[in-house]
Amino acid sequence: MRRANGLVILGVVGLLAALAAGAIIPGDPSSYPSTSIVNTPHNLNNYPGVHIPGNQICLPCHTPHGALEVDGQNILLWNHAETTQTFTMYGTVPGQPQGRSKLCLSCHDGVTALDSYGSTVGSIVMTGRNALGTDLSNDHPIGIQYPTARPTEFKAPSTFAPGIGGGPGVKLVDVGGLNRVECTSCHNVHNNGLGNFLRVPLQESYLCLQCHIK
């Protein structure tokens, strides 16, 4: 009993020490560092060559009036130019990116100008590792229905853990009444506290294991 109590005490002490040191503890959202969008790459004013009037942060993606349609729908008061590229999808995933994933690819395609929004036609395109290009065949699939019919391989969405900033962790996206995996399922575009705008940590494969049973 004393040994068990000692292990509990050591565990508590270790947890407190990790928190004090700012360590990220998968499964403990209070340990996830949360940051404002201001000093992240999603504030396009931080991108070399991009100049948004008044250093506005939201304007390249959102507008309160006169929003653009995406796939024929008004979503998120969208203001950025929409990608017109044709993408090679992962495996046998049919069709093309839609909704929120298409919005992400309207910068991350490496073709659509970052500073093209509203009536402004820009010229600065994303480069480097964050420019995914149009070949998505070697990236985690998007635009797929979450496979709840395979319970021995994939966890029920009701088990998904909370994420950064008190928001949801892995988040399925409703497209046409289907719960789908999209870019924003793993990424929180407004909070880069965990790096790569992730919703939950990569440590211990915590992100992957939210869905995959391994």
C-alpha positions in Angstrom: 0.0 0.0 0.0 2.8 2.4 0.9 4.5 1.6 -2.4 1.2 2.3 -4.3 0.8 5.6 -2.4 4.4 6.5 -3.1 3.8 6.0 -6.9 0.7 8.1 -6.8 2.6 10.9 -5.0 5.4 10.6 -7.5 2.9 10.8 -10.4 1.3 13.9 -9.0 4.7 15.5 -8.4 5.8 14.6 -11.9 2.6 16.1 -13.3 3.0 19.3 -11.4 6.6 19.6 -12.4 5.7 19.1 -16.1 3.1 21.8 -15.9 5.5 24.1 -14.2 8.1 23.5 -16.9 5.4 24.2 -19.6 5.4 20.6 -20.9 2.6 19.5 -23.1 0.8 16.6 -21.6 -1.4 14.8 -24.1 -5.0 14.5 -22.8 -4.6 17.5 -20.5 -5.9 20.5 -22.4 -4.8 22.8 -19.6 -1.2 22.1 -20.6 -1.7 23.1 -24.2 -0.2 26.5 -25.0 -2.8 28.8 -26.6 -1.7 31.7 -28.8 -3.4 34.6 -30.6 -3.4 34.5 -34.4 -1.5 37.8 -34.4 2.0 36.4 -34.4 1.3 33.3 -36.5 1.7 32.6 -40.3 -2.1 32.9 -40.6 -1.7 36.6 -40.0 -0.8 37.2 -43.6 0.9 40.5 -42.7 3.7 38.3 -41.4 4.3 36.8 -44.8 7.1 38.5 -46.8 5.8 40.8 -49.5 2.1 40.7 -48.3 0.7 44.1 -47.2 -2.9 44.2 -46.0 -4.3 47.7 -45.5 -4.1 48.8 -41.9 -2.4 45.5 -41.1 -5.8 43.9 -40.8 -5.6 40.3 -39.7 -9.1 39.0 -40.6 -9.7 40.8 -43.9 -7.8 38.4 -46.3 -10.1 35.5 -45.2 -13.3 37.1 -43.9 -15.4 40.1 -44.5 -18.6 41.4 -42.7 -20.2 42.4 -45.9 -20.3 41.2 -49.5 -18.9 37.7 -48.7 -17.9 35.4 -51.6 -19.6 32.1 -52.2 -17.7 28.9 -51.9 -19.1 26.0 -53.9 -22.2 28.0 -54.3 -22.7 28.5 -50.6 -22.1 31.4 -48.2 -19.9 30.1 -45.4 -17.7 31.8 -42.9 -18.2 35.2 -44.5 -15.4 34.2 -46.8 -13.4 36.9 -48.6 -10.4 35.1 -50.1 -10.0 34.1 -53.8 -11.0 30.5 -54.3 -8.6 28.0 -55.8 -9.4 26.9 -59.3 -6.9 24.1 -59.4 -7.7 20.4 -60.1 -6.2 18.2 -57.3 -5.0 14.6 -57.4 -6.7 13.0 -54.3 -5.5 10.3 -52.0 -6.2 6.8 -53.1 -9.7 6.3 -54.4 -11.2 9.4 -52.8 -13.7 10.7 -55.3 -14.2 14.3 -56.5 -12.4 17.4 -55.5 -11.8 19.3 -52.2 -14.9 21.1 -50.9 -15.9 23.5 -48.2 -13.4 24.2 -45.5 -10.7 22.1 -47.1 -11.0 24.1 -50.4 -10.7 27.3 -48.4 -7.4 26.0 -46.9 -6.1 25.0 -50.3 -6.9 28.5 -51.6 -3.5 29.5 -50.1 -1.8 26.1 -49.6 -2.1 25.1 -53.3 0.9 27.3 -53.9 -0.8 28.8 -56.9 -3.6 31.1 -55.6 -2.1 34.3 -54.4 -2.1 34.9 -50.7 -3.0 38.6 -51.2 -5.9 37.9 -53.6 -9.1 38.7 -51.6 -12.2 40.7 -52.1 -11.6 42.8 -55.2 -7.8 42.8 -54.7 -5.8 40.7 -57.2 -2.5 39.7 -55.5 0.8 38.1 -56.7 2.4 36.6 -53.6 2.1 32.8 -53.5 3.0 30.4 -50.7 6.2 28.5 -51.1 8.2 25.9 -49.2 6.8 22.9 -47.3 3.5 24.6 -46.5 2.7 24.8 -50.2 1.1 21.4 -50.7 0.6 21.9 -54.4 -2.1 20.0 -56.3 -1.0 16.5 -55.7 -2.7 15.4 -52.5 -2.1 11.7 -53.1 0.6 11.5 -50.5 -1.2 13.5 -47.8 -3.8 12.3 -45.3 -7.1 11.9 -47.1 -9.6 14.7 -46.9 -13.2 14.8 -48.2 -13.9 11.3 -46.8 -16.8 10.2 -44.7 -15.6 9.2 -41.2 -15.7 5.3 -41.2 -17.9 4.7 -38.1 -19.0 1.5 -39.8 -15.5 0.1 -39.0 -15.5 0.1 -35.1 -12.5 -2.2 -34.8 -10.3 0.2 -36.7 -11.7 3.7 -35.9 -13.0 5.2 -32.6 -16.4 6.6 -32.2 -16.5 10.4 -32.6 -18.0 10.7 -29.1 -14.7 9.6 -27.7 -12.7 12.5 -29.2 -10.8 14.4 -26.5 -11.1 18.2 -26.0 -8.5 20.3 -27.9 -6.5 23.5 -27.7 -8.1 26.7 -26.3 -11.0 24.8 -24.7 -12.4 24.0 -28.1 -13.0 20.6 -29.7 -10.2 18.3 -30.5 -10.5 16.3 -33.7 -13.5 17.8 -35.4 -15.6 16.2 -38.1 -17.2 18.5 -40.7 -20.8 18.2 -41.8 -20.9 18.2 -45.6 -24.2 17.3 -47.1 -25.3 15.6 -43.9 -22.2 13.4 -43.7 -19.5 13.6 -41.1 -16.3 14.1 -43.1 -12.6 14.3 -42.4 -11.4 17.7 -43.7 -8.3 19.9 -43.1 -10.0 21.5 -40.2 -10.6 18.1 -38.5 -7.0 18.2 -37.3 -6.1 21.9 -37.6 -7.4 24.9 -35.7 -6.6 27.7 -38.1 -6.8 30.4 -35.5 -4.6 28.9 -32.8 -1.0 27.8 -33.3 -0.1 27.0 -29.7 0.7 23.4 -30.5 2.5 24.1 -33.8 1.2 23.4 -37.2 -2.2 24.8 -36.0 -3.0 21.3 -34.5 -6.1 20.8 -32.4 -4.4 18.2 -30.1 -0.7 17.3 -29.6 1.4 15.0 -31.8 3.3 13.8 -28.7 2.7 10.1 -28.2 0.8 10.0 -31.5 -2.1 11.5 -29.5 -3.6 13.2 -32.6 -3.5 10.0 -34.7 -4.9 7.9 -31.9 -8.0 10.1 -31.5 -9.3 8.2 -34.6 -7.2 5.2 -35.3 -7.3 2.1 -33.1 -3.8 0.8 -32.8 
